[in-house]
Amino acid sequence: MTGYAKLEEKDISKLKECEDKMNVVLLAVEKEPKVADLSAEALKTIQNVESEIGVKLVAYE
């Protein structure tokens, strides 16, 4: 399973600087993520959560 990278404050500052400069959002992970292969039922569950909380989600293994 992919986990969020544990970063020091100085590293987070560098990421935020890069995000601002390039107008992107960066996600720091510990290893290369693999998009999860989900069933139609699981996708519907995720879509329901997206609708409820007003965000877009990406599922990684």
Biopython code that builds the backbone (N, CA, C, O; Angstrom):
import numpy as np
from Bio.PDB.StructureBuilder import StructureBuilder

atoms = [
    (1, "MET", "N", (0.840, -1.182, 0.000)),
    (1, "MET", "CA", (0.000, 0.000, 0.000)),
    (1, "MET", "C", (0.883, 1.242, 0.000)),
    (1, "MET", "O", (1.897, 1.289, 0.696)),
    (2, "THR", "N", (0.503, 2.228, -0.767)),
    (2, "THR", "CA", (1.233, 3.491, -0.827)),
    (2, "THR", "C", (0.933, 4.305, 0.418)),
    (2, "THR", "O", (-0.216, 4.395, 0.849)),
    (3, "GLY", "N", (1.972, 4.899, 0.994)),
    (3, "GLY", "CA", (1.776, 5.765, 2.155)),
    (3, "GLY", "C", (2.317, 7.148, 1.878)),
    (3, "GLY", "O", (3.195, 7.326, 1.034)),
    (4, "TYR", "N", (1.791, 8.126, 2.593)),
    (4, "TYR", "CA", (2.299, 9.487, 2.459)),
    (4, "TYR", "C", (3.741, 9.542, 2.944)),
    (4, "TYR", "O", (4.092, 8.893, 3.929)),
    (5, "ALA", "N", (4.572, 10.308, 2.260)),
    (5, "ALA", "CA", (5.963, 10.476, 2.669)),
    (5, "ALA", "C", (6.016, 11.308, 3.948)),
    (5, "ALA", "O", (5.217, 12.224, 4.143)),
    (6, "LYS", "N", (6.954, 10.978, 4.800)),
    (6, "LYS", "CA", (7.163, 11.741, 6.031)),
    (6, "LYS", "C", (8.213, 12.804, 5.733)),
    (6, "LYS", "O", (9.385, 12.496, 5.518)),
    (7, "LEU", "N", (7.776, 14.056, 5.724)),
    (7, "LEU", "CA", (8.652, 15.149, 5.324)),
    (7, "LEU", "C", (8.912, 16.107, 6.476)),
    (7, "LEU", "O", (8.084, 16.277, 7.371)),
    (8, "GLU", "N", (10.076, 16.722, 6.428)),
    (8, "GLU", "CA", (10.403, 17.773, 7.383)),
    (8, "GLU", "C", (9.819, 19.082, 6.870)),
    (8, "GLU", "O", (9.505, 19.206, 5.687)),
    (9, "GLU", "N", (9.675, 20.046, 7.752)),
    (9, "GLU", "CA", (9.076, 21.331, 7.400)),
    (9, "GLU", "C", (9.783, 22.002, 6.224)),
    (9, "GLU", "O", (9.136, 22.602, 5.366)),
    (10, "LYS", "N", (11.125, 21.897, 6.188)),
    (10, "LYS", "CA", (11.881, 22.521, 5.086)),
    (10, "LYS", "C", (11.521, 21.878, 3.746)),
    (10, "LYS", "O", (11.472, 22.555, 2.719)),
    (11, "ASP", "N", (11.271, 20.574, 3.763)),
    (11, "ASP", "CA", (10.884, 19.872, 2.536)),
    (11, "ASP", "C", (9.470, 20.262, 2.104)),
    (11, "ASP", "O", (9.199, 20.429, 0.915)),
    (12, "ILE", "N", (8.580, 20.404, 3.074)),
    (12, "ILE", "CA", (7.211, 20.819, 2.780)),
    (12, "ILE", "C", (7.210, 22.212, 2.165)),
    (12, "ILE", "O", (6.452, 22.485, 1.235)),
    (13, "SER", "N", (8.053, 23.082, 2.680)),
    (13, "SER", "CA", (8.165, 24.436, 2.126)),
    (13, "SER", "C", (8.605, 24.395, 0.668)),
    (13, "SER", "O", (8.092, 25.146, -0.162)),
    (14, "LYS", "N", (9.559, 23.513, 0.356)),
    (14, "LYS", "CA", (10.021, 23.373, -1.032)),
    (14, "LYS", "C", (8.893, 22.892, -1.942)),
    (14, "LYS", "O", (8.742, 23.376, -3.064)),
    (15, "LEU", "N", (8.105, 21.939, -1.453)),
    (15, "LEU", "CA", (6.983, 21.432, -2.242)),
    (15, "LEU", "C", (5.947, 22.525, -2.489)),
    (15, "LEU", "O", (5.458, 22.682, -3.608)),
    (16, "LYS", "N", (5.616, 23.276, -1.444)),
    (16, "LYS", "CA", (4.628, 24.346, -1.583)),
    (16, "LYS", "C", (5.117, 25.409, -2.559)),
    (16, "LYS", "O", (4.336, 25.945, -3.345)),
    (17, "GLU", "N", (6.388, 25.705, -2.507)),
    (17, "GLU", "CA", (6.986, 26.676, -3.425)),
    (17, "GLU", "C", (6.828, 26.192, -4.872)),
    (17, "GLU", "O", (6.454, 26.962, -5.758)),
    (18, "CYS", "N", (7.113, 24.931, -5.091)),
    (18, "CYS", "CA", (6.995, 24.329, -6.422)),
    (18, "CYS", "C", (5.536, 24.334, -6.882)),
    (18, "CYS", "O", (5.247, 24.668, -8.031)),
    (19, "GLU", "N", (4.627, 23.967, -5.993)),
    (19, "GLU", "CA", (3.203, 23.973, -6.328)),
    (19, "GLU", "C", (2.751, 25.365, -6.769)),
    (19, "GLU", "O", (2.072, 25.520, -7.784)),
    (20, "ASP", "N", (3.138, 26.366, -5.992)),
    (20, "ASP", "CA", (2.746, 27.742, -6.305)),
    (20, "ASP", "C", (3.315, 28.192, -7.643)),
    (20, "ASP", "O", (2.622, 28.827, -8.439)),
    (21, "LYS", "N", (4.567, 27.864, -7.884)),
    (21, "LYS", "CA", (5.245, 28.281, -9.109)),
    (21, "LYS", "C", (4.607, 27.645, -10.349)),
    (21, "LYS", "O", (4.450, 28.301, -11.379)),
    (22, "MET", "N", (4.244, 26.371, -10.241)),
    (22, "MET", "CA", (3.731, 25.627, -11.394)),
    (22, "MET", "C", (2.206, 25.528, -11.418)),
    (22, "MET", "O", (1.631, 25.005, -12.372)),
    (23, "ASN", "N", (1.546, 26.036, -10.357)),
    (23, "ASN", "CA", (0.090, 25.972, -10.243)),
    (23, "ASN", "C", (-0.412, 24.530, -10.343)),
    (23, "ASN", "O", (-1.299, 24.214, -11.137)),
    (24, "VAL", "N", (0.180, 23.668, -9.518)),
    (24, "VAL", "CA", (-0.194, 22.254, -9.452)),
    (24, "VAL", "C", (-0.340, 21.854, -7.989)),
    (24, "VAL", "O", (0.005, 22.621, -7.090)),
    (25, "VAL", "N", (-0.848, 20.661, -7.760)),
    (25, "VAL", "CA", (-0.890, 20.073, -6.427)),
    (25, "VAL", "C", (-0.012, 18.833, -6.465)),
    (25, "VAL", "O", (-0.197, 17.964, -7.317)),
    (26, "LEU", "N", (0.940, 18.748, -5.548)),
    (26, "LEU", "CA", (1.844, 17.597, -5.482)),
    (26, "LEU", "C", (1.457, 16.712, -4.303)),
    (26, "LEU", "O", (1.100, 17.207, -3.234)),
    (27, "LEU", "N", (1.532, 15.414, -4.503)),
    (27, "LEU", "CA", (1.271, 14.436, -3.460)),
    (27, "LEU", "C", (2.565, 13.677, -3.221)),
    (27, "LEU", "O", (3.064, 13.003, -4.122)),
    (28, "ALA", "N", (3.111, 13.779, -2.023)),
    (28, "ALA", "CA", (4.377, 13.116, -1.698)),
    (28, "ALA", "C", (4.085, 11.731, -1.119)),
    (28, "ALA", "O", (3.431, 11.603, -0.084)),
    (29, "VAL", "N", (4.582, 10.695, -1.808)),
    (29, "VAL", "CA", (4.375, 9.320, -1.369)),
    (29, "VAL", "C", (5.716, 8.619, -1.204)),
    (29, "VAL", "O", (6.724, 9.036, -1.772)),
    (30, "GLU", "N", (5.712, 7.545, -0.414)),
    (30, "GLU", "CA", (6.950, 6.827, -0.116)),
    (30, "GLU", "C", (7.406, 5.923, -1.253)),
    (30, "GLU", "O", (8.603, 5.676, -1.402)),
    (31, "LYS", "N", (6.472, 5.426, -2.057)),
    (31, "LYS", "CA", (6.848, 4.584, -3.196)),
    (31, "LYS", "C", (5.894, 4.873, -4.344)),
    (31, "LYS", "O", (4.830, 5.460, -4.142)),
    (32, "GLU", "N", (6.269, 4.465, -5.534)),
    (32, "GLU", "CA", (5.457, 4.690, -6.735)),
    (32, "GLU", "C", (4.060, 4.104, -6.531)),
    (32, "GLU", "O", (3.927, 2.906, -6.280)),
    (33, "PRO", "N", (3.027, 4.923, -6.634)),
    (33, "PRO", "CA", (1.675, 4.407, -6.413)),
    (33, "PRO", "C", (1.152, 3.627, -7.616)),
    (33, "PRO", "O", (1.484, 3.925, -8.763)),
    (34, "LYS", "N", (0.331, 2.627, -7.325)),
    (34, "LYS", "CA", (-0.354, 1.862, -8.368)),
    (34, "LYS", "C", (-1.845, 2.143, -8.197)),
    (34, "LYS", "O", (-2.401, 1.953, -7.115)),
    (35, "VAL", "N", (-2.478, 2.589, -9.261)),
    (35, "VAL", "CA", (-3.908, 2.873, -9.194)),
    (35, "VAL", "C", (-4.639, 1.572, -8.874)),
    (35, "VAL", "O", (-4.382, 0.537, -9.489)),
    (36, "ALA", "N", (-5.549, 1.638, -7.909)),
    (36, "ALA", "CA", (-6.281, 0.452, -7.471)),
    (36, "ALA", "C", (-7.246, -0.030, -8.552)),
    (36, "ALA", "O", (-7.887, 0.776, -9.227)),
    (37, "ASP", "N", (-7.343, -1.332, -8.707)),
    (37, "ASP", "CA", (-8.292, -1.958, -9.623)),
    (37, "ASP", "C", (-9.545, -2.267, -8.807)),
    (37, "ASP", "O", (-9.583, -3.243, -8.058)),
    (38, "LEU", "N", (-10.570, -1.426, -8.959)),
    (38, "LEU", "CA", (-11.749, -1.513, -8.102)),
    (38, "LEU", "C", (-12.961, -2.062, -8.843)),
    (38, "LEU", "O", (-13.095, -1.913, -10.058)),
    (39, "SER", "N", (-13.828, -2.695, -8.082)),
    (39, "SER", "CA", (-15.093, -3.186, -8.641)),
    (39, "SER", "C", (-16.028, -2.002, -8.889)),
    (39, "SER", "O", (-15.802, -0.899, -8.390)),
    (40, "ALA", "N", (-17.063, -2.247, -9.657)),
    (40, "ALA", "CA", (-18.060, -1.205, -9.926)),
    (40, "ALA", "C", (-18.705, -0.731, -8.622)),
    (40, "ALA", "O", (-18.995, 0.454, -8.459)),
    (41, "GLU", "N", (-18.924, -1.659, -7.707)),
    (41, "GLU", "CA", (-19.515, -1.313, -6.409)),
    (41, "GLU", "C", (-18.587, -0.395, -5.610)),
    (41, "GLU", "O", (-19.041, 0.575, -5.004)),
    (42, "ALA", "N", (-17.292, -0.702, -5.612)),
    (42, "ALA", "CA", (-16.319, 0.131, -4.902)),
    (42, "ALA", "C", (-16.229, 1.520, -5.530)),
    (42, "ALA", "O", (-16.138, 2.521, -4.818)),
    (43, "LEU", "N", (-16.254, 1.582, -6.864)),
    (43, "LEU", "CA", (-16.230, 2.874, -7.552)),
    (43, "LEU", "C", (-17.450, 3.711, -7.189)),
    (43, "LEU", "O", (-17.338, 4.920, -6.981)),
    (44, "LYS", "N", (-18.610, 3.074, -7.112)),
    (44, "LYS", "CA", (-19.836, 3.784, -6.739)),
    (44, "LYS", "C", (-19.722, 4.321, -5.315)),
    (44, "LYS", "O", (-20.156, 5.439, -5.038)),
    (45, "THR", "N", (-19.147, 3.538, -4.417)),
    (45, "THR", "CA", (-18.942, 3.985, -3.042)),
    (45, "THR", "C", (-18.066, 5.232, -3.010)),
    (45, "THR", "O", (-18.369, 6.196, -2.306)),
    (46, "ILE", "N", (-16.986, 5.205, -3.772)),
    (46, "ILE", "CA", (-16.077, 6.355, -3.834)),
    (46, "ILE", "C", (-16.799, 7.564, -4.426)),
    (46, "ILE", "O", (-16.653, 8.679, -3.926)),
    (47, "GLN", "N", (-17.571, 7.352, -5.480)),
    (47, "GLN", "CA", (-18.318, 8.455, -6.095)),
    (47, "GLN", "C", (-19.314, 9.063, -5.112)),
    (47, "GLN", "O", (-19.514, 10.278, -5.103)),
    (48, "ASN", "N", (-19.934, 8.231, -4.293)),
    (48, "ASN", "CA", (-20.864, 8.730, -3.279)),
    (48, "ASN", "C", (-20.143, 9.607, -2.260)),
    (48, "ASN", "O", (-20.645, 10.663, -1.875)),
    (49, "VAL", "N", (-18.969, 9.169, -1.828)),
    (49, "VAL", "CA", (-18.181, 9.966, -0.880)),
    (49, "VAL", "C", (-17.771, 11.286, -1.530)),
    (49, "VAL", "O", (-17.844, 12.341, -0.900)),
    (50, "GLU", "N", (-17.342, 11.226, -2.786)),
    (50, "GLU", "CA", (-16.976, 12.448, -3.513)),
    (50, "GLU", "C", (-18.137, 13.438, -3.524)),
    (50, "GLU", "O", (-17.947, 14.630, -3.280)),
    (51, "SER", "N", (-19.333, 12.942, -3.808)),
    (51, "SER", "CA", (-20.516, 13.800, -3.853)),
    (51, "SER", "C", (-20.837, 14.383, -2.485)),
    (51, "SER", "O", (-21.186, 15.558, -2.368)),
    (52, "GLU", "N", (-20.718, 13.564, -1.459)),
    (52, "GLU", "CA", (-21.048, 14.002, -0.101)),
    (52, "GLU", "C", (-20.105, 15.081, 0.412)),
    (52, "GLU", "O", (-20.542, 16.030, 1.064)),
    (53, "ILE", "N", (-18.799, 14.940, 0.119)),
    (53, "ILE", "CA", (-17.844, 15.891, 0.703)),
    (53, "ILE", "C", (-17.288, 16.890, -0.300)),
    (53, "ILE", "O", (-16.506, 17.767, 0.066)),
    (54, "GLY", "N", (-17.685, 16.765, -1.561)),
    (54, "GLY", "CA", (-17.317, 17.764, -2.561)),
    (54, "GLY", "C", (-15.860, 17.780, -2.979)),
    (54, "GLY", "O", (-15.290, 18.844, -3.222)),
    (55, "VAL", "N", (-15.253, 16.598, -3.063)),
    (55, "VAL", "CA", (-13.862, 16.494, -3.523)),
    (55, "VAL", "C", (-13.760, 15.379, -4.549)),
    (55, "VAL", "O", (-14.689, 14.585, -4.704)),
    (56, "LYS", "N", (-12.639, 15.316, -5.250)),
    (56, "LYS", "CA", (-12.338, 14.200, -6.145)),
    (56, "LYS", "C", (-11.305, 13.323, -5.451)),
    (56, "LYS", "O", (-10.358, 13.834, -4.854)),
    (57, "LEU", "N", (-11.476, 12.027, -5.524)),
    (57, "LEU", "CA", (-10.579, 11.080, -4.862)),
    (57, "LEU", "C", (-9.887, 10.200, -5.896)),
    (57, "LEU", "O", (-10.442, 9.911, -6.956)),
    (58, "VAL", "N", (-8.664, 9.778, -5.573)),
    (58, "VAL", "CA", (-7.906, 8.845, -6.392)),
    (58, "VAL", "C", (-7.560, 7.661, -5.498)),
    (58, "VAL", "O", (-7.048, 7.847, -4.395)),
    (59, "ALA", "N", (-7.835, 6.448, -5.962)),
    (59, "ALA", "CA", (-7.574, 5.245, -5.166)),
    (59, "ALA", "C", (-6.282, 4.579, -5.622)),
    (59, "ALA", "O", (-6.148, 4.184, -6.781)),
    (60, "TYR", "N", (-5.345, 4.460, -4.705)),
    (60, "TYR", "CA", (-4.087, 3.765, -4.948)),
    (60, "TYR", "C", (-4.027, 2.531, -4.072)),
    (60, "TYR", "O", (-4.602, 2.507, -2.984)),
    (61, "GLU", "N", (-3.327, 1.497, -4.544)),
    (61, "GLU", "CA", (-3.121, 0.292, -3.724)),
    (61, "GLU", "C", (-2.050, 0.554, -2.701)),
    (61, "GLU", "O", (-1.722, -0.330, -1.910)),
]
sb = StructureBuilder()
sb.init_structure("model")
sb.init_model(0)
sb.init_chain("A")
sb.init_seg("    ")
for serial, (resi, resn, name, xyz) in enumerate(atoms, 1):
    if name == "N":
        sb.init_residue(resn, " ", resi, " ")
    sb.init_atom(name, np.array(xyz, "f"), 0.0, 1.0, " ", f" {name:<3s}", serial, name[0])
structure = sb.get_structure()
